[in-house]
Amino acid sequence: MDHGRILRTVLGVTAGYLVVLGLWLGWLLPHTPPGTVPYQIAALVGLFGSCVGIGMMLAARPAKADRRLWREGLEGWATVQGVHPLERTDHHTELTELDLELTVPGSESYRGTIVFDVTPADKPRLAVGETISIRVDPTNRDRIIVVL
């Protein structure tokens, strides 16, 4: 999860909300019928919550380059040659360095290493000797995505 991207989204939505709140307080509130202020406040709070939720949902999407690699990347496979745990994360996964023998049809096999956030459910699939699916950038063979 890209925490910086989510933080920028929340800050942007909050800044926009403060502008809308200022417009409401300074211009719209004096012209509203009596007795409708609580409903307007509920609508403003609901609008803020909806905008933050939608913004966070969009911010949690993979980056544009990663989505393009998923769509246009060359399909291949990799054989796990080595697994080196680096550190545990705060969300019950483990950053792990994987030594891979990468194979893309139509080209020569090559070796590479990646750092991957491994969940406990994926550990058996990333054991030494296992074969996993990958996507490789056709213009830069060093850029890959593991497909689990």
JOSUL-V467937 format. One record per backbone hydrogen bond with DSSP energy under -1.0 kcal/mol. CO is the residue of the C=O (numbers start at 1). NH is the residue of the N-H. Records with the same first field share a line. If there is no record, write none. Layout:
CO: NH, NH
//
This chain:
1: 3
2: 6
3: 7
4: 8
5: 9
6: 10
7: 11
8: 12
9: 13
10: 14
11: 15
12: 16
13: 17
14: 18
15: 19
16: 20
17: 21
18: 22
19: 23
20: 24
21: 25
22: 26
23: 27, 28
24: 29
28: 31
29: 32
33: 36
36: 40
37: 41
38: 42
39: 43
40: 44
41: 45
42: 46
43: 47
44: 48
45: 49
46: 50
47: 51
48: 52
49: 53
50: 54
51: 55
52: 56
53: 57
54: 58
55: 59
56: 60
58: 61
63: 67
64: 68
65: 69
66: 70
67: 71
68: 72
69: 73
74: 136
76: 134
77: 103
78: 132
79: 101
80: 129
82: 99
84: 97
87: 95
93: 89
94: 118
95: 86, 87
96: 116
97: 84
98: 114
99: 81, 82
100: 112
101: 79
102: 110
103: 77
104: 107
110: 102
112: 100
114: 98
116: 96
118: 94
122: 126
127: 130
130: 80
132: 78
133: 147
134: 76
135: 145
136: 74
140: 143
143: 137
145: 135
//
